[in-house]
């Protein structure tokens, strides 16, 4: 599904060139559950941004489901993100003025989906994530765990093939964090490819496959691309 070949990403900071990704080779199979760990500045988030088509490598090639996406236009990359990739972040990134339902609905509006279909999907998502009674609440009226559930619902409302989670429990208490982990792992169990960046060793160890980044390179990898998990 995901095939990175000799991916390199550099940034210029003042007079210094910082190598964020150093000739990374990585293959991730459909339905895998992969954690990415490593110290701050090791390249974890940069790698996630490249996989999510939020950043372009300076060299190398990225194949997504067999299609070379490295040099695609911004418009084409945006279309692929919209339909194939979902994002969950530590700080939720919900739009403050929108309700929970409106935040979940937003990706479908951007995709041009008709109103009746949007309403049905939002209602189903609110129910599935235990948010039906919070539909009209704005983010500042929700707990941290509820905000992250809204964020996951928004990330998956377009039924993406890949879900990228950057420190998804980093801003939550232990109980809320466990609820979020359970939701993410259930999504993976139902076939979505789950890639989690985390500093939490307990969360990292839950993944079926684990890689460690050091100085922009993959230092350790517990295994090659694996088969998707069995169905429920």
C-alpha positions in Angstrom: 0.0 0.0 0.0 2.7 2.5 1.1 6.2 2.2 -0.5 8.8 4.8 0.3 12.1 4.6 -1.6 15.2 6.7 -0.7 13.0 9.5 0.8 15.1 12.5 1.8 13.8 15.7 3.4 15.9 18.7 4.3 15.2 22.0 5.9 17.3 25.2 6.1 17.3 26.7 9.6 19.4 29.9 9.6 22.7 29.0 8.0 22.3 25.3 8.8 20.8 22.5 6.7 18.9 20.0 8.8 18.3 16.5 7.4 14.9 15.5 8.7 14.6 12.3 6.7 17.7 10.5 5.6 17.2 8.2 2.6 14.2 6.3 4.2 13.0 3.0 2.7 9.8 1.8 4.2 7.0 -0.5 3.0 3.6 -0.7 4.9 1.0 -3.2 3.9 -2.7 -2.7 3.7 -4.4 -3.1 7.2 -1.2 -2.9 9.2 -0.9 -1.3 12.6 2.4 0.5 12.8 3.9 2.7 15.5 6.6 5.2 14.9 8.8 6.0 17.9 12.0 7.9 18.6 13.4 11.0 20.4 12.2 14.5 19.6 13.7 15.7 16.3 14.2 12.2 15.0 12.0 12.7 12.0 8.8 11.0 13.2 6.4 13.8 12.3 8.1 14.6 9.1 7.8 11.0 8.0 4.1 11.1 8.9 3.6 14.3 6.9 5.3 12.8 3.9 3.1 9.7 4.1 0.0 11.9 4.5 1.0 14.1 1.5 1.2 17.2 3.7 4.9 17.5 2.8 7.0 16.7 -0.3 10.3 14.9 -0.1 13.4 16.6 -1.7 14.3 13.3 -3.3 13.2 9.7 -3.5 9.8 8.2 -4.6 6.6 7.6 -2.8 4.1 5.0 -4.2 0.6 5.0 -2.7 -1.4 2.0 -3.7 0.9 1.5 -6.7 0.6 5.1 -7.8 3.7 7.4 -7.8 2.5 10.5 -5.8 5.8 12.3 -5.3 5.5 14.7 -8.2 1.7 15.0 -8.4 0.1 18.4 -8.5 -1.1 20.0 -5.3 -4.7 19.6 -6.5 -4.2 15.9 -7.2 -2.5 15.3 -3.8 -5.3 17.1 -2.0 -7.8 14.8 -3.7 -5.9 11.8 -2.6 -5.7 13.1 1.0 -9.4 13.8 1.0 -10.4 10.3 -0.1 -7.7 8.0 1.1 -6.0 9.5 4.2 -7.4 10.6 7.6 -5.5 12.6 10.2 -5.7 12.7 14.0 -3.6 15.1 16.0 -2.6 15.6 19.6 -4.3 19.0 19.8 -7.5 18.0 17.9 -7.4 20.8 15.3 -11.2 21.2 15.4 -12.7 24.5 14.2 -13.8 26.4 17.3 -16.9 28.1 15.9 -18.4 24.8 14.5 -20.4 22.3 16.4 -19.3 18.6 16.8 -21.6 17.7 13.9 -20.4 20.5 11.7 -16.8 19.6 12.3 -17.5 16.0 11.3 -19.4 17.1 8.2 -16.7 19.5 6.9 -14.7 17.0 4.8 -17.9 15.9 3.0 -18.7 19.5 2.2 -15.2 20.0 0.8 -15.7 16.8 -1.3 -19.0 18.2 -2.7 -21.2 15.5 -1.2 -24.9 16.2 -1.3 -26.7 17.4 1.9 -28.9 14.4 2.5 -26.0 12.0 2.3 -23.9 14.2 4.6 -26.7 14.3 7.2 -27.1 10.5 7.2 -23.3 10.0 7.6 -22.9 12.5 10.4 -25.8 11.0 12.3 -24.3 7.6 12.0 -20.8 8.8 13.0 -22.1 10.7 16.1 -23.9 7.5 17.2 -20.9 5.2 16.5 -18.6 7.4 18.5 -21.0 8.0 21.4 -21.5 11.7 20.6 -25.2 11.9 19.7 -25.9 14.0 22.7 -23.0 16.3 21.9 -23.9 17.0 18.3 -24.5 20.7 18.8 -21.7 21.4 21.2 -18.7 23.4 20.2 -15.2 22.1 21.0 -14.9 24.4 24.0 -18.0 22.7 25.4 -16.5 19.2 25.1 -14.0 17.2 27.2 -10.6 16.3 25.8 -11.7 12.8 25.1 -14.9 13.9 23.4 -12.9 16.4 21.2 -10.6 13.6 20.1 -13.6 11.4 19.3 -15.0 14.2 17.1 -11.6 14.5 15.5 -11.5 10.7 14.7 -15.0 10.8 13.4 -14.0 13.7 11.1 -10.9 11.9 10.0 -12.8 8.7 9.1 -16.1 10.2 7.7 -14.8 9.9 4.1 -13.9 6.2 4.8 -10.1 6.5 4.1 -7.8 3.6 3.6 -5.1 5.0 6.0 -5.4 6.7 9.3 -2.4 8.7 10.6 -2.4 9.6 14.3 0.3 12.0 15.7 0.4 11.6 19.5 -3.3 10.9 19.6 -3.4 10.4 23.4 -0.7 13.0 24.3 -3.2 15.6 25.5 -5.6 13.2 27.3 -5.9 11.7 30.8 -5.3 8.0 31.0 -9.0 6.9 30.9 -9.8 9.1 27.9 -6.6 8.1 26.2 -7.5 4.4 26.6 -10.9 5.1 25.0 -9.2 6.7 22.0 -6.8 3.8 21.7 -9.7 1.4 21.7 -11.5 3.3 19.0 -8.3 3.5 16.8 -7.6 -0.2 17.2 -11.2 -1.1 16.4 -10.9 0.8 13.2 -7.7 -1.1 12.4 -9.4 -4.4 13.2 -12.0 -3.5 10.6 -9.3 -3.0 7.9 -8.0 0.6 8.1 -4.2 0.9 8.0 -3.2 2.6 11.2 0.0 4.5 11.7 0.7 6.1 15.1 3.5 8.4 16.1 3.9 8.3 19.8 6.4 9.0 22.7 4.3 6.6 24.9 6.1 3.3 25.0 3.0 1.5 26.2 1.0 2.7 23.2 3.9 2.0 20.8 4.2 -1.6 22.0 0.5 -2.2 21.2 1.1 -2.0 17.5 1.7 -5.1 15.5 4.8 -3.6 14.0 7.1 -0.9 15.5 9.8 1.2 14.0 12.2 3.6 15.7 13.5 6.7 14.1 17.0 8.2 15.0 18.5 11.2 13.2 16.0 11.0 10.3 16.6 7.3 9.6 14.8 4.1 10.5 17.0 2.6 13.2 14.9 -0.4 14.1 11.9 -2.2 12.5 10.3 -5.2 14.1 9.2 -6.6 10.8 8.4 -6.2 7.2 5.0 -5.3 5.8 2.4 -7.6 7.3 -0.9 -9.0 6.2 -4.1 -7.2 7.3 -5.8 -8.4 10.5 -8.6 -11.0 10.4 -12.1 -9.7 10.3 -14.3 -9.5 13.4 
